[in-house]
Amino acid sequence: MELSTKQITLFIGVLLTGLSAGLFYAWAVSVIPGTRRITDLAYLETMQSINKAIINPAFMIIFFGSVVLLGISTAQHYQSGIIFWVLLAATVTYLIGTIGVTGMGNVPLNDALEALKLDKFSLKELAIIRREYETPWNRLHMIRTVFSVLSFALALVAVFMNSKSNFNQ
């Protein structure tokens, strides 16, 4: 069986989208519950550290590569009927619900947290800062998690539809 560029692009796009959805889902079910158990200062310091560490090539390839390859795959499937529309939905869902929510919601919160010198605040102030950061950040994280999983599911549907149409040829 020989794979075409179109098939390889779709496969890698789905793989990256699955990795992104998996990262966000794993964070939601493990890191968020774990950080609820630590002190305000520990939480805020941890989030400052994670927000710096996450900006790395491996994460960026998965996070942005998903939408790039889904977009290319969508273009490659133009005039392929329903597969095109499913891939377009996967791409737009990821672009708006994952990248858009992250860029317009989580990142500004992260930047505001990064600007704080935590050792300058009282315990009461740290509790307020945490609440003002953690509550909206977690809500936005759940939104991007749902959208990334939905995008992955749509991309998987496209793969199954594509393999069925290739099988019937």
N, C-alpha and C positions, 0 to 999 in steps of 0.2 A: 504494500500500500504506500503510495507516494502522497506526501502532504504538500498542499499548496501554501503559498504565502498567506492567502486569505484564511486558511484553517489555522496556521501557526499564529497569526495575529489574534484571531479569536481566542485560541487556547491560552495564550499568554495574558491577554486582557482579562479573561475569566479568572485565571490563576491569581493575578495581582489583585483583582477585585475581591476574590475570596480571602486572600491574605489580609487585606485591609479590613474587611468585614470581621474576620476572625480576631484581629487585633482589637478592634473596638468592642466586640462582644466579650472577649476575654477580660478586657479592662473593666467593663461594666459588671461582670459577675465575680471578679476577684479583687481587683485593686480598689475599686470604690467601696465595697463592703469592708475591706481591710483597713482603709484609711479612716473609716468612721470610728475606729477603735483607738486612734492615737490622739495625743494632745493637739491643741490648736497650733502651737509653735512647731511641733514635729510635722504636722500636716502641711503647713505653709512652707516650711523648709523643704520638705519632700517634693512638693509640687514645683517649687522653684528649680530644684535639681532635675526633676524629670523633664520639665519644660525646656531646659537647656540640652539635656541628653537626647531627646527625641529628634532634634534637628540633626540628622545624620543621613548619609547617602542611602543606607538600606531602607529607612523609613520613607525618605523622599521618593525613591524609585517606586515603592509600593503605592504610596499615597497619590502621587501625580501620574505615575505610569498607568494606573488603572484607567483613569479618564482619557488619557492620550490613546492608549491601545483600544479601549472601547470605542472612542471616536473614529479612529482609523478603521476599525472593523465595521462600524456602522456605515462609513463611506464606501467600504469595499462591498457591502451588501445592498447598496442602493439599487433599487428596482428588483430586489429579491423577494418582494411580497412581505408577508407578515414578519419574517426574520428581521428585515430592516427596521420595522416599527418597534419590535421588541428590543432590539439593540439600541435604537434611538431612545427608547424609554429608560433602558438601563444606564445609558450615558448621561442623559439629562438628570435622572434621579441621583446619580453619584455626584455630578457636577454641582447641582443646587443643594442637595440634602447632606452631602458629605463635605465637599470642598467649600461650598458657600457658607454652610453653618460653621465650619471650623474657622474659616477666614474672617467672617463677620461677627462671630460670637466667641468661640473659645480662645482664639489668638489675642484679641484685645484684652480679655480677662487675664490671660497669661502675661501679657506685656505690662499690665497695671500691677500685677503681683510682683513681677520681676523688679519693678522700680522701687519697691518698698524695702527699707532697711529694717528688717524684723526686730532686731535687737533694740530698736528705739521705742517699741510699743509695750504698754502694760499688758498683763494677762487679759484684762477685760477688753482692751482694744483689739488684741489678737483674736479673741472670740468673735468680735464683730466683723473684723476683716475676713476671717474664715467663712462666716455665714454669708457675707456679701459676695464672696468668691465661689465657695463650694456649691451652694444651692443652684445658681444659674449655670455654672460650669457643668455640673452633673446633668441638669435638664438638657442642656445643649448636647452633651455627650450622648444621651439617650436618643435624641433626635437623629444625630449623625449615625449612630449605631443602627437604628431602624432603617434609615435610608441606604446605608452601605450594604446591609443584609438584603434589602429589597432589590438593590441594583445587582447584587451577586445572583439572586434567584432569577431575575429576569435574564441575565447573561447566560445562566445555565439552561433556561428554557430555549434560548436561541441556539445554544450548542446542540441540544437534543433535536430541535427542529432542523438544524443544518445537517446533522448526521443522518436523520431520517430522509431528508431530501436527497442527500448524496447516496444513500443506500438504495433508494428507489430509482436512481438513474442507471 
